[in-house]
Amino acid sequence: MTAEQAAAASLRAMFDDAERAWNRGDARRYGDFFAEDATYVGRAGHIFAGRAAIREGHVEAFAGPFRGSRLKIRPSHVRFINDRLAIAHLDLVTVQADGTDTHAVTTGVLERTAAGWHLLTAHTTQVG
């Protein structure tokens, strides 16, 4: 396995773990995938600055519009800038508790540290 293949596999594992956290409604764990000083632009355009704000935003989302939802994360394009930085475009499907689904695309910049991959910044846009 090449270094890039290993990096891609570890990044995929991170996305799988994030998906599981969302599907449990675990905002604390979901927030762990963001760097301490990360920024995140949500589907409605709200900007969250810092891991704590991102977590709190997901606490509210999991208690409100995304209560009982299931998330599917599918990387569509990943570009490794070097062995520690990557840009990822992710196709997201969120299946609501009532069975309806919404589609979105997230673009994120990720950094790999000794603790694993973390989003430095991400922007999600709802599509369709």
C-alpha positions as CSV (number, residue, x, y, z in Angstrom):
1,M,0.0,0.0,0.0
2,T,1.4,3.4,-1.0
3,A,1.5,6.3,1.5
4,E,-1.3,8.0,-0.4
5,Q,-3.4,4.8,-0.3
6,A,-2.8,4.6,3.4
7,A,-3.8,8.2,3.9
8,A,-6.9,7.7,1.9
9,A,-7.9,4.6,3.9
10,S,-7.4,6.5,7.2
11,L,-9.4,9.4,5.9
12,R,-12.2,7.1,4.8
13,A,-12.2,5.5,8.3
14,M,-12.6,9.0,9.8
15,F,-15.6,9.7,7.6
16,D,-17.1,6.3,8.5
17,D,-16.6,7.2,12.2
18,A,-18.2,10.6,11.7
19,E,-21.2,9.0,10.0
20,R,-21.7,6.6,12.9
21,A,-21.5,9.5,15.4
22,W,-24.2,11.4,13.4
23,N,-26.4,8.3,13.2
24,R,-26.2,8.0,17.0
25,G,-27.0,11.7,17.4
26,D,-23.7,12.1,19.2
27,A,-22.8,15.8,18.8
28,R,-19.9,15.5,21.1
29,R,-18.2,12.8,19.1
30,Y,-19.2,14.4,15.8
31,G,-17.5,17.6,17.0
32,D,-14.3,15.6,17.6
33,F,-13.8,15.5,13.8
34,F,-13.2,19.2,13.8
35,A,-10.0,21.0,14.9
36,E,-10.2,23.0,18.1
37,D,-10.1,26.2,16.0
38,A,-12.1,25.0,13.0
39,T,-14.7,26.9,11.1
40,Y,-17.8,25.4,9.7
41,V,-20.5,26.9,7.4
42,G,-23.7,24.9,7.7
43,R,-26.4,24.3,5.2
44,A,-28.3,27.4,6.1
45,G,-25.2,29.6,5.8
46,H,-24.5,30.0,9.5
47,I,-20.8,30.2,10.4
48,F,-19.7,28.3,13.5
49,A,-16.2,29.2,14.8
50,G,-14.4,26.6,17.0
51,R,-15.1,23.1,17.9
52,A,-17.3,24.0,20.9
53,A,-19.7,26.1,18.7
54,I,-19.7,23.3,16.0
55,R,-20.7,20.8,18.7
56,E,-23.4,23.1,20.1
57,G,-24.8,23.6,16.6
58,H,-25.1,19.9,16.2
59,V,-26.6,19.4,19.6
60,E,-29.4,21.8,18.4
61,A,-29.6,20.1,15.0
62,F,-29.9,16.6,16.6
63,A,-32.6,17.9,18.9
64,G,-34.4,19.7,16.2
65,P,-34.5,19.3,12.4
66,F,-32.1,16.4,12.2
67,R,-33.5,14.4,15.2
68,G,-33.4,10.7,14.3
69,S,-31.8,11.3,10.9
70,R,-29.2,9.1,9.3
71,L,-26.2,10.4,7.4
72,K,-24.4,8.8,4.5
73,I,-21.0,10.4,3.6
74,R,-19.5,9.5,0.2
75,P,-16.2,11.2,-0.7
76,S,-16.4,12.3,-4.4
77,H,-13.0,13.9,-4.7
78,V,-10.0,13.9,-2.4
79,R,-6.8,15.7,-3.1
80,F,-3.8,15.3,-0.9
81,I,-1.7,18.5,-0.8
82,N,1.0,16.7,1.2
83,D,1.1,13.9,3.8
84,R,-0.7,16.0,6.4
85,L,-3.2,18.1,4.4
86,A,-6.1,17.2,2.1
87,I,-9.0,18.8,0.4
88,A,-12.2,16.7,0.2
89,H,-15.5,17.1,-1.6
90,L,-18.1,14.9,0.1
91,D,-21.5,13.9,-1.2
92,L,-23.9,13.8,1.8
93,V,-27.4,12.2,1.9
94,T,-29.3,12.8,5.1
95,V,-32.4,10.5,5.6
96,Q,-34.8,12.2,7.9
97,A,-36.8,10.2,10.6
98,D,-39.8,10.3,8.3
99,G,-37.9,8.7,5.4
100,T,-37.4,11.8,3.3
101,D,-33.9,12.6,2.2
102,T,-31.9,15.7,1.5
103,H,-28.7,15.9,-0.5
104,A,-25.7,18.2,0.2
105,V,-22.1,18.7,-0.7
106,T,-19.4,19.5,1.8
107,T,-16.0,20.9,0.9
108,G,-13.4,20.6,3.6
109,V,-9.7,21.1,4.3
110,L,-8.4,18.4,6.6
111,E,-5.2,18.0,8.6
112,R,-3.7,14.8,9.8
113,T,-2.0,15.0,13.2
114,A,-0.9,12.2,15.7
115,A,-4.5,12.1,16.8
116,G,-5.8,11.5,13.3
117,W,-7.6,13.6,10.7
118,H,-9.5,16.8,11.6
119,L,-11.4,19.3,9.6
120,L,-9.8,22.7,9.7
121,T,-12.7,24.2,7.8
122,A,-15.7,22.9,6.0
123,H,-18.7,24.4,4.0
124,T,-21.9,22.4,3.4
125,T,-24.3,23.4,0.6
126,Q,-27.7,21.7,0.3
127,V,-28.4,20.7,-3.3
128,G,-31.4,19.5,-5.2
